[in-house]
Amino acid sequence: MKSILGILLLAIIINFSACKKADLIATTKKMPSVRNTALPGKWRVIGNMISSGGPMYFVPASGNDQVQFYTDGTMSGSAFPDFKRYTVKDTLTISMTSADKTTYENYFYKINGDTLKLGLAGPILCVEGCAVVLLKE
């Protein structure tokens, strides 16, 4: 029994020592990098991330809602019809404001490649987690 464990341990050590750091670096350099796109532009809602007490899951969108973020801080579209202006507060938060400036909502945002996720960040919050998922057009 001891000889089987010894052979197994020796095989594991040989396996780990055969992997070179240079091979790992070369493999990593061959992987394509995904560039994050900028927020301004047209985004189409492709679904929602929701939770009913468990882990969040994706639900595909049933409509054609979209939003256009302009570089001057204005916005339009059917995805957020009550809001006409937006402000990027920091690297994590966007604030959307109504035309008369009486209503606002903060959203956590994350851009990954051509996908944007927006989650409520106050004053309205999702207790169990929720986010709108949009795709850049």
C-alpha positions in Angstrom: 0.0 0.0 0.0 2.9 2.4 0.8 4.5 1.7 -2.5 1.3 2.7 -4.4 1.0 5.9 -2.5 4.7 6.6 -3.1 4.3 6.0 -6.8 1.2 8.2 -6.9 2.9 11.0 -5.1 5.9 10.8 -7.4 3.6 10.9 -10.4 1.9 14.1 -9.1 5.2 15.8 -8.4 6.5 15.0 -11.9 3.3 16.2 -13.5 3.5 19.6 -11.7 7.2 20.1 -12.3 6.7 19.4 -16.1 4.5 22.5 -16.4 6.7 25.5 -17.2 5.7 29.1 -16.3 6.8 30.2 -19.8 4.2 27.8 -21.4 1.5 29.3 -19.2 2.5 32.9 -20.2 2.6 32.0 -23.9 -0.8 30.4 -23.7 -2.3 33.5 -21.9 -0.8 35.8 -24.5 -2.6 33.9 -27.3 -6.0 34.4 -25.7 -8.0 37.3 -27.3 -8.7 40.2 -25.1 -12.2 41.6 -24.8 -12.3 45.4 -24.9 -15.0 47.1 -22.9 -17.1 49.4 -25.0 -18.0 52.9 -23.9 -21.4 53.7 -22.3 -22.6 56.2 -24.9 -24.5 54.6 -27.8 -27.5 52.5 -28.4 -28.2 49.5 -26.2 -30.9 46.9 -26.6 -32.4 45.0 -23.6 -31.8 41.3 -24.0 -33.1 40.1 -20.6 -33.1 40.4 -16.9 -31.2 38.8 -14.1 -33.6 38.0 -11.3 -33.8 36.0 -8.1 -36.6 34.7 -5.9 -34.4 33.9 -2.9 -31.8 31.7 -4.6 -29.1 32.5 -7.0 -29.8 35.0 -9.8 -30.8 33.6 -13.2 -31.3 35.1 -16.7 -34.7 35.6 -18.2 -34.7 36.6 -21.9 -36.5 39.8 -22.8 -39.9 39.6 -24.5 -39.9 43.0 -26.2 -37.7 45.3 -28.2 -36.8 47.9 -25.5 -33.7 50.0 -26.1 -31.9 53.0 -24.6 -29.6 55.5 -26.3 -27.0 57.2 -24.0 -25.7 60.4 -25.6 -22.3 61.9 -24.8 -24.0 65.1 -23.5 -25.7 63.3 -20.6 -29.1 62.9 -22.2 -30.8 59.6 -22.9 -33.8 58.3 -24.8 -35.6 55.1 -25.6 -38.2 52.7 -24.3 -36.1 50.9 -21.8 -36.2 53.7 -19.2 -39.0 56.0 -20.4 -39.3 58.0 -17.2 -35.6 59.2 -17.4 -34.2 61.7 -19.8 -30.7 62.4 -18.3 -27.9 60.3 -16.9 -24.7 61.0 -14.9 -21.8 58.6 -14.4 -21.1 59.1 -10.7 -18.1 56.8 -10.5 -16.8 53.6 -12.0 -19.7 51.6 -10.5 -22.7 54.0 -10.4 -25.0 55.8 -12.9 -27.7 58.1 -11.8 -30.7 58.5 -14.1 -33.0 61.6 -13.7 -36.4 62.5 -15.1 -36.9 65.6 -17.4 -38.3 67.7 -14.5 -35.5 66.5 -12.2 -38.0 65.3 -9.5 -37.3 61.6 -9.9 -34.0 59.8 -10.0 -32.6 56.3 -9.6 -29.1 55.1 -9.1 -27.9 52.0 -10.9 -24.8 49.8 -10.4 -23.4 49.3 -13.9 -20.8 46.9 -15.4 -19.7 46.8 -19.0 -18.1 43.5 -20.1 -17.3 43.6 -23.8 -20.5 44.6 -25.6 -22.8 43.7 -22.6 -24.1 46.2 -20.0 -25.7 45.2 -16.7 -27.6 47.7 -14.7 -28.8 46.9 -11.2 -30.9 49.1 -8.9 -28.8 50.9 -6.3 -31.3 53.3 -4.7 -33.5 54.8 -3.7 -35.4 51.7 -5.0 -33.5 48.4 -4.3 -34.0 44.8 -5.1 -33.8 42.7 -1.9 -32.8 39.5 -3.6 -30.9 40.9 -6.6 -32.0 42.1 -10.0 -30.4 43.6 -13.1 -31.2 44.6 -16.6 -28.9 43.1 -19.3 -28.3 45.1 -22.5 -26.4 44.5 -25.6 -24.6 47.3 -27.6 -25.9 47.8 -31.1 
